[in-house]
Amino acid sequence: MGWKFWQKNQTSAPADGKAQRLSKPSDLPQEVGRYLVVDQGLDPDWVWHLKCVKKPMENAKSAFDVRIFSPATTAQHDVKVRDYTSLDDHMDLVIFAGWYDKQTRHVQLERLIREAV
């Protein structure tokens, strides 16, 4: 059989030696939720029910790319959101896409779906 689970497969590791693990869907970060409620004037009850997936931006320690979606809508379309790349084929379900920086608290989002907002 040759099972050697204690040895890592060399082909699965990226070239720089760091494996990038993407986060699971979570609640909106405080900065992003505040931006949507205060700056964009959206309904807070609706905004805080949304979920997001994020991934670290290249060459930035505290900045993240983010996609915001409604868990109810993804459930209606039978789409399982596991991480940031899960929505690549379902961009029609992403309400907002953009980035935010934890340190500077700067948020930049683009509204992709107008009807849901």
C-alpha positions, 0 to 999 in steps of 0.5 A, a space after each residue: 500500500 505504501 501509505 505514509 501519512 506522516 510524510 508531506 506530499 512535495 507537489 502540493 506545497 506552493 513554490 515559496 513554501 507557505 501554504 495559504 489557507 483561506 478562511 471559512 465564511 464568517 460574520 462581517 468584520 467590524 470595519 466593513 459592517 460599519 462602512 455599509 451601515 454608516 457610510 452607505 446608509 444601509 439597513 443595519 438589521 440586513 447588513 449584520 445578517 450578511 456573511 463574508 469570505 476573505 483572503 489576504 491580499 498579496 504584499 499586504 499584511 493587514 489587508 484582505 480581499 472580501 466578498 459579501 453574500 447572503 447565506 439565505 440566497 446561497 442556500 436557495 441556489 444550493 451553493 455551498 460556500 467554503 472559502 473565497 474561491 467557492 464563489 468564483 463560479 457564482 459571482 451572481 450571488 456576491 452582493 459586495 466585493 472589494 477589500 479592507 485594511 485592518 490597520 488603517 480601517 479603510 474599506 473599499 467595496 463595489 456593489 455587484 447586485 443592486 436589487 438585493 440592496 
